[in-house]
């Protein structure tokens, strides 16, 4: 849905920024999901929120917006393929070359 970009010069000077940002966004997402699922009161003005959450869990295994290259690899590969097919890029790129490496246990 969204992509966060770090300028190359910043990443090259401070490579920890990628991991720190990834962890911070993951923590924020977890907090938001926990608050949305709280049974104390509705977090959002959607009277059928409980049913919607159940459907999200069923359809998307509880995560409609997965973070990271791994869970999004097929979509990213399709995007690169479409960009090349439509002549928007000269040649296909390797997905791993487009993103800063994030340790597996982040």
SULWO-V318050 format. One record per residue. N is the residue number from 1. PSI is psi in radians with two decimals (none if undefined). OMEGA is omega in degrees with one decimal (999 if undefined). Layout:
N/PSI/OMEGA
N/PSI/OMEGA
//
This chain:
1/-0.78/179.6
2/2.78/177.9
3/2.32/177.6
4/2.31/-176.0
5/2.42/173.0
6/2.25/178.3
7/2.45/-177.1
8/-0.73/-178.4
9/-0.63/177.4
10/-0.82/-179.8
11/-0.72/-178.8
12/-0.62/178.3
13/-0.59/-174.5
14/1.30/-174.8
15/-0.38/179.3
16/-0.34/-177.5
17/-0.70/-178.6
18/-0.85/-179.5
19/-0.75/-179.7
20/-0.75/179.5
21/-0.75/178.9
22/-0.80/179.1
23/-0.75/-179.5
24/-0.76/179.1
25/-0.66/176.4
26/-0.72/178.0
27/-0.72/178.6
28/-0.71/178.2
29/-0.79/179.2
30/-0.75/178.5
31/-0.78/179.5
32/-0.73/178.9
33/-0.70/178.8
34/-0.75/179.0
35/-0.66/179.6
36/-0.60/-177.2
37/-0.04/-180.0
38/2.28/-179.3
39/-0.01/-177.0
40/-0.86/176.7
41/2.81/179.4
42/2.23/179.0
43/-0.57/-176.6
44/2.71/-176.7
45/1.10/179.3
46/1.79/-172.4
47/-0.41/-179.7
48/0.50/-178.3
49/-0.76/-179.7
50/-0.77/178.3
51/-0.68/178.7
52/-0.73/178.5
53/-0.72/177.3
54/-0.71/179.1
55/-0.72/176.5
56/-0.80/179.5
57/-0.73/-178.1
58/-0.79/-174.8
59/-0.71/-173.1
60/0.30/-178.5
61/0.60/174.9
62/-0.03/-177.8
63/1.60/-178.9
64/-0.32/-177.5
65/1.25/-177.9
66/2.53/179.3
67/2.66/173.3
68/2.83/-178.7
69/-0.78/-175.6
70/-1.03/-178.2
71/-0.25/-177.9
72/0.14/-174.1
73/-0.84/-177.5
74/-0.72/179.0
75/-0.77/179.9
76/-0.69/178.1
77/-0.70/177.3
78/-0.73/178.9
79/-0.84/-179.9
80/-0.73/178.6
81/-0.80/179.4
82/-0.73/178.8
83/-0.72/179.1
84/-0.79/179.6
85/-0.61/-178.5
86/0.18/177.1
87/0.49/176.9
88/-0.35/172.0
89/2.62/-174.9
90/-0.66/-179.1
91/2.67/177.9
92/2.57/179.2
93/2.66/173.8
94/2.33/-178.5
95/-0.74/-177.7
96/-0.35/177.3
97/-0.22/-177.0
98/-0.28/-172.9
99/2.57/174.6
100/2.45/177.8
101/2.34/176.5
102/2.24/179.2
103/2.50/-177.4
104/-0.64/-175.2
105/0.65/-179.0
106/none/999
//
